[in-house]
Amino acid sequence: MPETPTDRPDGADQTEAKDSKSKVLVVDDNAQNLELLVAYLDGLECPVTTAGDGIEALEKIERDCPDLILLDIMMPRMSGYEVCRKIKSDPKTRDIPVIMVTALNELGDIQRGVESGTDDFITKPVNRLELVTRVKSLLRVRHLRSELDRALAYLKEVEDGPVGEDAPAGED
């Protein structure tokens, strides 16, 4: 019998499984902002890690690749724009959704964010509902992309056939 989203062998609903597998990294140099964003994400039931600046964020991304990054723009040592550019230029991390969290709201600031590769913006002060909605949406997109990539890899494997197999019977 085909597996449906609610009829999995492990008994878990597919949506719940996605949330529990998701990892979010929050990057901000202001401890109060970090604490607030982490508290807002508490209901997602997925691990949330934090970084106090861009360099620490890149180190954490290298060690344990998150599924989504909330990234402040104005930080010491390395701006959010630069962090985003580095994430999006690396083939291993370029598909991670990045949401820039910023007090900046000038058109030029938004344009710089888009040019650096951000996927979305949230302005400070952050609205909890808006944050959670956007995070859930981008996590869903991230997981759908992963499922698509796995399906495409499987189809390619099926099309190519097993390595070293002789021609099918009857084609002598």
trRosetta pair geometry for C-beta under 8 A, 3 or more apart (Angstrom, degrees):
i j d omega theta_ij theta_ji phi_ij phi_ji
1 7 7.8 -64 121 138 116 143
3 7 6.0 -160 -154 93 56 88
3 8 6.1 54 -166 -105 116 56
3 9 7.4 -53 -112 -27 125 80
4 7 4.3 55 48 27 89 106
5 8 7.5 -21 -177 -43 27 100
5 13 6.9 33 148 -164 86 68
5 14 4.1 -80 -156 9 87 131
5 15 7.4 48 173 -24 122 80
6 13 5.5 -9 -115 -117 72 81
6 14 7.3 -89 -65 -1 43 89
8 11 6.6 -98 78 -9 82 12
8 12 5.7 -37 67 57 135 65
8 13 7.7 172 11 -99 119 16
8 14 6.6 136 -44 -65 132 78
8 17 7.6 11 25 -34 173 146
10 17 7.9 98 75 -91 132 129
12 16 5.5 -123 -178 80 97 116
12 17 4.9 104 124 -62 131 102
13 16 4.5 83 66 8 93 107
13 17 7.0 -164 89 -11 46 86
14 17 5.6 -55 -149 34 34 114
14 18 6.6 37 154 -23 66 102
15 18 5.8 -53 -154 30 32 112
15 19 6.8 28 152 -15 64 104
16 19 5.9 -57 -153 36 34 109
16 20 6.3 26 155 -15 69 109
17 20 5.9 -60 -146 40 30 107
17 21 6.3 23 158 -15 66 112
18 21 6.0 -65 -148 40 28 105
18 22 6.3 37 154 -36 65 107
18 139 6.9 131 150 144 109 106
18 140 7.2 58 147 -104 154 59
18 143 4.8 -5 -141 -104 119 171
19 22 5.7 -51 -148 20 31 118
19 44 6.0 -154 -158 174 109 74
19 45 5.5 54 141 77 121 96
19 46 5.3 -127 174 -55 66 107
19 139 7.4 66 -102 136 60 149
20 45 6.4 -34 -86 129 70 102
20 46 6.4 -163 -116 -97 20 77
21 46 7.6 -27 65 -127 27 111
21 67 7.7 89 118 -50 77 149
21 143 7.8 105 78 -105 121 121
22 44 7.4 -74 83 156 129 120
22 46 4.2 -27 79 -140 91 155
22 47 8.0 -174 101 39 55 69
22 67 4.5 -93 -147 49 76 152
22 68 7.0 10 -174 5 111 106
22 139 5.0 8 -124 -150 150 128
22 142 7.7 104 -119 79 105 134
22 143 7.4 -71 -78 -57 103 117
23 46 6.4 -146 -87 161 32 107
23 47 5.1 -15 -120 73 82 101
23 48 7.8 166 -165 -88 58 33
23 49 7.1 10 -179 3 103 104
23 64 6.9 -95 151 146 164 103
23 65 7.8 115 69 104 131 47
23 66 4.5 -121 107 -131 96 70
23 67 5.3 121 48 3 62 90
23 68 7.8 176 91 30 47 69
24 41 6.1 -121 77 -169 156 155
24 44 7.3 48 -10 89 140 155
24 46 6.1 93 -6 101 99 116
24 47 7.3 178 31 96 68 53
24 48 4.8 -18 72 -111 102 78
24 49 7.5 172 89 27 52 62
24 66 5.9 81 -131 -169 14 127
24 67 6.8 -50 -72 59 56 84
24 68 5.0 -20 -114 71 81 97
24 69 7.5 163 -163 -89 62 29
24 70 6.8 30 176 -7 107 100
24 135 6.8 7 -110 -158 142 125
24 139 7.9 -58 -74 -81 102 120
25 48 7.7 161 -91 -161 23 59
25 49 5.3 -22 -110 71 72 91
25 50 7.4 149 -163 -99 61 23
25 51 6.5 17 -179 -3 106 109
25 57 6.5 120 152 -145 131 89
25 60 6.1 149 -130 112 135 130
25 61 6.7 -83 -8 -77 172 81
25 66 4.1 -139 -15 -28 102 160
25 68 7.5 -176 29 92 68 49
25 69 4.8 -16 68 -112 100 78
25 70 7.2 -165 95 30 51 67
26 34 5.9 136 118 -138 121 74
26 37 4.8 160 -147 108 144 133
26 38 6.1 -134 28 -65 158 79
26 41 7.4 -157 -56 2 131 148
26 48 6.1 23 -10 -179 112 105
26 49 7.4 -178 25 90 73 40
26 50 5.0 -28 70 -107 93 77
26 51 7.5 176 88 25 47 67
26 69 7.9 167 -85 -160 27 54
26 70 4.6 -6 -117 62 71 113
27 50 7.3 154 -85 -163 38 58
27 51 4.6 -13 -110 66 84 101
27 52 7.8 -84 -153 -1 65 4
27 53 7.4 23 -170 163 99 5
27 54 6.8 72 176 -90 139 49
27 56 7.8 165 -129 81 100 93
27 57 4.3 6 -104 -88 136 135
27 69 6.6 8 -1 -174 114 100
27 70 6.7 178 26 90 68 60
27 71 4.9 8 57 -118 117 63
27 72 5.9 -130 109 17 75 82
27 75 7.4 -47 150 -63 99 160
27 80 7.3 149 102 -107 122 95
27 83 7.0 -140 125 145 165 169
28 33 4.3 -106 148 98 156 122
28 34 4.9 -165 61 -63 110 79
28 37 7.0 132 -4 6 140 141
28 50 7.7 -51 35 -158 80 103
28 52 7.4 -39 86 -134 43 41
28 70 7.9 -26 -37 117 102 97
28 72 4.0 100 -109 -29 74 134
28 75 7.3 -150 -148 -88 35 116
28 101 7.0 -44 -79 76 116 127
29 52 5.7 68 -120 176 52 70
29 53 5.5 43 -89 -84 96 77
29 72 6.5 -122 7 80 75 151
29 74 7.9 -89 27 110 123 64
29 75 4.5 151 -28 -133 120 87
29 76 5.9 106 -117 16 156 86
30 33 4.0 69 84 8 108 112
30 34 6.8 179 91 -12 56 83
30 72 7.5 141 18 -103 93 163
31 34 5.5 -52 -149 35 35 115
31 35 6.3 36 154 -20 67 106
31 52 7.7 -10 -77 -115 74 104
32 35 5.7 -53 -147 36 32 112
32 36 6.3 32 154 -19 65 107
33 36 5.8 -56 -147 37 30 111
33 37 6.2 26 158 -16 66 108
33 72 6.9 71 123 -80 151 133
33 101 7.7 155 177 121 124 135
33 124 7.6 -44 -123 -110 119 135
34 37 6.1 -60 -147 39 27 106
34 38 6.2 24 158 -16 65 110
34 50 4.9 68 -161 -147 123 141
34 52 7.5 -45 -59 -96 149 66
35 38 5.9 -58 -146 38 27 110
35 39 6.3 28 155 -20 63 109
36 39 5.7 -57 -149 36 29 111
36 40 6.4 30 153 -21 65 106
36 126 7.1 142 128 50 121 123
37 40 5.6 -52 -148 34 33 114
37 41 6.4 22 156 -12 65 109
37 70 6.0 -171 -175 110 144 156
37 101 7.1 -55 -95 -93 138 174
37 126 6.8 48 -92 51 83 168
37 131 7.2 -146 -136 -163 78 152
38 41 5.9 -64 -148 43 30 105
38 42 7.0 62 147 -58 61 83
38 48 5.3 162 -131 115 83 141
38 50 6.5 -51 -66 -62 125 121
39 42 5.6 -18 -161 -24 37 120
40 126 6.9 -78 -47 118 169 128
40 128 4.7 -151 -136 -126 107 86
40 131 5.3 25 144 87 141 146
40 132 6.5 -137 160 -54 92 93
41 44 5.2 -33 -177 10 75 124
41 46 7.8 -68 164 58 108 88
41 48 5.2 114 99 -80 137 150
41 131 7.4 -93 -67 136 79 118
41 132 7.0 169 -104 -97 54 81
41 135 6.6 -75 -114 122 103 177
42 48 7.9 -81 -81 9 47 142
43 132 6.8 2 66 -125 116 139
44 48 7.7 95 60 -52 123 113
44 132 6.9 -165 -63 -139 101 93
44 135 6.8 -66 -87 115 147 132
44 136 7.2 -157 -116 -78 108 86
46 67 8.0 -61 168 42 148 129
46 139 7.8 176 -2 -131 168 154
49 60 6.2 -168 121 -173 136 141
49 64 7.4 84 1 84 161 129
49 66 7.2 -138 41 -81 108 123
51 54 7.8 92 127 -96 128 13
51 56 4.1 174 -162 108 102 103
51 57 3.9 165 88 -75 159 68
51 59 7.8 152 -125 52 132 89
51 60 5.3 -139 -71 7 124 141
52 56 5.6 44 45 38 71 155
53 56 5.2 92 56 15 72 103
53 57 6.9 -127 103 -10 37 94
53 75 5.1 159 -135 165 72 125
53 76 6.0 -56 -120 70 130 74
53 77 4.9 53 167 47 142 127
53 78 6.5 108 160 41 96 85
54 57 5.3 -54 -147 33 34 117
54 58 6.5 33 158 -19 67 101
54 75 5.6 146 -26 87 93 137
54 77 6.1 -163 45 95 94 96
54 78 3.2 -110 74 87 137 108
54 79 6.7 21 -43 61 150 14
54 80 6.7 -157 -84 -83 113 40
54 82 6.4 52 -177 80 163 100
54 83 4.0 -136 -142 -66 108 119
55 58 5.9 -51 -151 33 32 109
55 59 6.7 33 150 -18 62 105
55 77 5.3 -68 -10 139 116 135
55 78 5.5 127 -45 7 76 130
56 59 5.6 -55 -152 36 34 114
56 60 6.3 32 152 -17 67 106
57 60 5.8 -58 -149 38 31 108
57 61 6.2 32 153 -21 66 106
57 69 7.3 83 -170 -150 122 127
57 71 7.3 77 -152 -115 164 98
57 83 5.7 26 81 -148 137 139
58 61 5.6 -51 -144 35 32 114
58 62 6.4 37 154 -23 63 104
58 78 7.8 -12 -14 86 124 162
58 83 6.5 -140 -55 -136 97 89
58 86 6.2 -18 -106 111 126 145
58 87 7.8 -137 -105 -67 82 81
59 62 5.8 -55 -153 33 30 114
59 63 6.5 21 153 -13 64 109
60 63 5.8 -58 -146 41 33 108
60 64 6.4 -41 179 48 69 89
60 66 7.8 26 129 -28 102 110
61 64 7.7 -94 -134 68 17 49
61 65 6.1 44 -172 -112 64 56
61 66 6.6 -70 -112 12 75 91
61 69 7.4 -12 -90 -83 119 134
61 87 6.8 -94 -165 -107 168 100
61 93 6.0 43 165 -117 126 144
61 96 7.6 -130 -144 19 119 172
62 65 7.9 22 -116 -69 8 74
65 92 7.2 -114 -98 151 140 100
65 93 6.6 -147 -133 -101 109 88
65 96 7.0 -138 -176 -75 93 132
66 69 5.8 118 79 -68 133 78
66 96 6.4 82 82 -149 76 132
67 96 6.9 -167 -167 -134 21 87
67 97 7.7 12 149 32 60 94
67 139 5.9 59 128 -127 124 85
67 142 5.2 127 -178 129 94 157
67 143 7.6 13 -160 -57 135 82
68 96 6.8 179 -97 -176 27 84
68 97 5.0 -16 -120 70 82 99
68 98 7.8 168 -165 -86 59 31
68 99 7.1 18 178 -1 103 103
68 135 6.2 126 130 -149 161 81
68 138 5.6 110 -116 107 126 117
68 139 5.6 -69 -35 -77 136 81
68 142 6.5 -125 -63 -30 89 154
69 87 7.0 -109 26 -122 158 165
69 96 6.0 56 -8 142 106 119
69 97 7.2 -178 29 95 69 53
69 98 4.8 -16 70 -112 105 74
69 99 7.2 -179 92 28 54 65
70 99 5.2 -21 -111 71 64 102
70 101 5.4 30 178 -23 94 123
70 122 7.8 -26 -142 34 102 130
70 131 8.0 24 -113 -154 139 106
70 135 7.5 -31 -65 -94 112 112
71 80 4.6 137 148 -146 103 111
71 83 6.1 -162 -153 91 135 131
71 84 6.3 155 103 -66 164 97
71 98 5.5 -8 6 -167 131 102
71 99 6.9 153 22 78 77 46
71 100 5.4 -43 78 -105 91 58
71 101 6.7 160 72 16 34 81
71 118 7.6 -136 59 -111 124 108
72 75 5.5 106 95 -53 110 108
72 80 5.5 -150 100 -63 42 131
72 100 7.7 86 -137 -161 11 67
72 101 5.5 -43 -88 72 57 92
72 102 6.9 127 -154 -84 54 65
73 79 6.2 6 176 -177 61 93
73 80 3.8 -96 -112 40 39 130
73 81 6.4 42 -149 -35 89 79
73 100 5.6 46 -61 -169 97 114
73 101 7.7 -155 -15 73 78 45
73 102 4.4 23 2 -99 123 118
73 104 6.0 -57 65 16 153 127
73 109 7.2 56 172 -171 170 109
73 113 7.1 -70 -99 -86 125 108
74 79 6.8 -21 -110 -133 33 90
74 80 7.2 -34 -15 1 28 107
74 102 7.2 105 -4 -133 89 91
74 103 7.6 -43 16 37 129 98
74 104 7.2 129 -33 -33 112 115
75 78 6.6 -6 91 76 109 53
75 79 6.1 151 46 -121 78 37
75 80 6.2 101 6 -42 110 78
75 83 8.0 20 48 -19 136 132
78 82 5.0 -113 -173 82 88 129
78 83 5.8 106 131 -56 114 89
79 82 4.9 98 58 7 78 99
79 83 7.1 -139 100 -3 43 87
80 83 5.4 -52 -143 38 37 114
80 84 6.0 40 157 -22 68 106
80 100 5.8 117 144 -130 140 100
80 102 7.5 -139 52 -76 156 109
80 113 7.9 -3 112 -112 110 93
80 116 7.9 115 123 111 69 161
81 84 5.9 -58 -151 36 26 111
81 85 6.5 29 152 -20 63 105
81 112 5.6 -39 -112 150 137 108
81 113 6.7 -108 -100 -93 87 53
81 116 4.4 -150 -158 -71 71 157
82 85 5.6 -50 -148 33 33 114
82 86 6.5 32 154 -18 64 104
82 116 7.5 -80 -56 -137 20 132
83 86 5.9 -58 -154 36 31 110
83 87 6.4 31 151 -19 66 107
84 87 5.6 -53 -146 36 32 112
84 88 6.1 19 160 -9 67 112
84 98 5.3 152 -123 137 99 165
84 100 7.0 -30 -67 -73 144 108
84 113 7.3 43 53 -150 171 65
84 116 4.2 77 90 138 120 115
84 117 5.2 -179 154 61 99 92
84 118 5.4 -35 -149 -65 151 78
85 88 6.1 -64 -143 45 26 103
85 89 6.0 20 160 -18 65 115
85 116 4.7 -81 -57 -152 83 86
85 117 6.3 137 -97 10 44 116
86 89 6.0 -60 -139 38 26 107
86 90 6.6 23 161 -21 62 109
87 90 6.4 -68 -156 30 26 106
87 93 4.8 -98 -160 127 70 123
87 94 6.9 143 141 -96 63 42
87 96 6.2 -83 178 61 120 117
87 98 6.2 119 88 -61 152 136
87 117 7.2 -161 78 92 91 136
88 93 7.6 -88 -66 105 24 87
88 94 5.0 71 -152 -131 45 80
88 98 7.5 -83 -54 3 101 137
88 116 7.1 144 21 154 138 58
88 117 3.3 -45 -51 152 168 172
89 94 7.0 153 4 -87 7 107
89 117 8.0 -151 -38 -30 67 157
90 93 4.5 32 82 35 114 100
90 94 6.1 -174 72 -44 52 82
91 94 6.0 -31 -121 2 26 119
93 96 5.2 -32 -173 4 73 121
94 117 7.7 -84 -148 -174 81 147
95 142 7.3 127 144 -133 94 81
95 145 6.4 -165 -176 131 128 149
96 142 7.4 27 -133 -121 45 127
97 119 4.5 -66 -152 36 80 163
97 120 7.3 18 179 8 107 105
97 138 4.0 -174 137 177 167 123
97 139 7.6 -118 39 -65 139 42
97 141 6.7 90 -62 77 139 116
97 142 5.6 -105 -7 -64 112 112
98 117 6.9 65 40 111 134 86
98 118 5.0 -100 98 -128 106 64
98 119 5.4 131 52 10 58 93
98 120 7.8 -180 97 35 48 68
99 118 7.1 85 -125 -169 20 103
99 119 6.5 -56 -72 69 58 91
99 120 4.6 -22 -114 74 84 99
99 121 7.0 163 -166 -95 71 15
99 122 5.8 31 165 -5 115 105
99 134 6.2 108 -113 132 146 127
99 135 7.1 -84 -5 -84 155 71
99 138 6.8 -156 -50 -1 111 164
100 113 5.0 -102 15 -142 163 131
100 118 4.6 -35 -19 -128 112 151
100 120 7.4 -172 25 93 68 47
100 121 5.2 -23 67 -111 93 71
100 122 7.4 -180 89 29 47 64
101 121 7.9 149 -88 -164 29 56
101 122 5.0 -16 -109 70 73 99
101 123 7.9 156 -159 -105 54 13
101 124 6.5 75 166 -54 86 92
101 126 6.4 -16 -149 -79 117 123
102 105 7.5 166 111 -60 101 60
102 109 6.9 -168 144 155 153 130
102 113 7.6 -125 -8 -75 151 141
102 121 6.7 -47 30 -156 107 100
102 122 7.7 133 23 77 62 51
102 123 6.2 -43 77 -116 66 58
102 124 6.5 -117 120 -2 20 96
103 123 6.9 88 -117 -166 29 78
103 124 4.4 -43 -79 55 76 117
104 109 3.8 -140 146 -173 127 165
104 110 7.9 -167 119 -47 99 63
105 109 6.9 -12 -18 59 4 134
105 110 7.6 25 -156 -46 40 106
105 123 5.7 30 -84 -121 109 136
106 109 4.6 95 61 1 83 103
106 110 7.3 -154 94 -3 45 85
107 110 5.7 -56 -151 38 35 111
107 111 6.2 37 151 -21 68 106
108 111 5.5 -52 -144 36 32 114
108 112 6.4 36 154 -21 64 102
109 112 5.7 -50 -150 33 31 113
109 113 6.6 34 150 -19 62 104
110 113 5.6 -54 -153 34 33 114
110 114 6.5 33 151 -18 66 104
110 121 6.5 -50 -124 -54 91 162
111 114 5.7 -53 -148 36 33 111
111 115 6.2 32 153 -17 66 108
112 115 5.7 -56 -146 40 30 112
112 116 6.3 27 155 -18 65 107
113 116 5.8 -58 -147 37 30 107
113 118 4.4 -24 169 18 93 139
113 121 6.3 73 122 -81 162 112
114 117 7.9 78 177 -50 30 13
114 118 6.4 -75 -86 50 35 91
118 121 6.7 64 133 -65 142 76
119 138 6.3 109 117 -126 141 131
120 134 5.7 -177 140 -170 158 128
120 138 6.6 -120 2 -65 137 135
122 126 5.7 41 146 -121 122 94
122 127 7.9 -136 -164 36 108 75
122 130 6.4 147 -132 124 109 113
122 131 5.9 62 -142 -94 161 77
122 134 6.5 -165 -68 45 116 159
123 126 7.6 178 93 -87 37 56
126 130 7.2 -145 -173 72 69 108
126 131 5.3 41 175 -58 115 128
127 130 4.0 65 79 14 107 115
127 131 6.6 177 83 -15 53 86
128 131 5.8 -59 -147 36 28 112
128 132 6.2 19 162 -12 67 109
129 132 6.1 -58 -143 41 27 105
129 133 6.0 27 159 -19 64 112
130 133 5.9 -59 -144 38 25 111
130 134 6.3 19 162 -13 63 110
131 134 6.2 -64 -149 39 24 104
131 135 6.1 20 158 -17 64 111
132 135 5.8 -56 -142 39 29 111
132 136 6.2 29 159 -18 65 108
133 136 6.0 -56 -147 37 26 109
133 137 6.3 26 155 -19 62 110
134 137 5.6 -55 -145 37 31 113
134 138 6.3 22 161 -11 67 108
135 138 6.2 -61 -145 42 27 102
135 139 6.2 28 156 -19 64 109
136 139 5.8 -57 -145 38 28 111
136 140 6.3 32 154 -22 64 105
137 140 5.7 -54 -153 32 29 113
137 141 6.6 28 150 -17 63 104
138 141 5.4 -47 -146 36 39 114
138 142 6.2 46 151 -24 66 102
139 142 5.4 -50 -147 34 33 116
139 143 6.4 27 156 -14 65 106
140 143 6.0 -59 -148 40 29 105
140 144 6.2 29 154 -18 65 108
141 144 5.8 -56 -144 39 29 111
141 145 6.3 34 155 -22 64 106
142 145 5.8 -57 -153 34 27 113
142 146 6.6 27 150 -19 62 105
143 146 5.4 -48 -148 34 37 114
143 147 6.4 39 153 -19 66 102
144 147 5.6 -52 -148 37 34 112
144 148 6.3 37 151 -20 65 105
145 148 5.6 -53 -148 36 31 113
145 149 6.4 34 153 -20 64 105
146 149 5.7 -52 -148 35 31 112
146 150 6.5 30 153 -17 64 105
147 150 5.8 -54 -149 37 32 111
147 151 6.3 31 153 -19 65 107
148 151 5.7 -56 -146 37 31 111
148 152 6.2 30 156 -18 66 107
149 152 5.8 -55 -146 38 29 110
149 153 6.3 31 154 -20 64 106
150 153 5.7 -54 -148 36 31 112
150 154 6.4 32 153 -20 64 106
151 154 5.6 -53 -149 36 32 113
151 155 6.4 32 153 -19 65 105
152 155 5.7 -51 -146 36 32 111
152 156 6.4 35 154 -20 64 104
153 156 5.7 -53 -150 35 31 113
153 157 6.4 33 151 -21 63 106
154 157 5.6 -55 -151 35 32 113
154 158 6.4 31 152 -19 66 105
155 158 5.6 -53 -147 36 33 111
155 159 6.2 32 155 -18 66 106
156 159 5.7 -55 -146 38 30 111
156 160 6.1 22 158 -13 66 111
157 160 6.0 -59 -141 42 26 105
158 161 7.6 25 177 -72 30 43
160 163 7.9 2 135 -68 111 69
161 165 5.6 -106 152 49 114 132
162 165 4.5 85 75 -31 97 124
167 171 4.7 -101 147 79 125 125
168 171 5.7 73 70 1 74 121
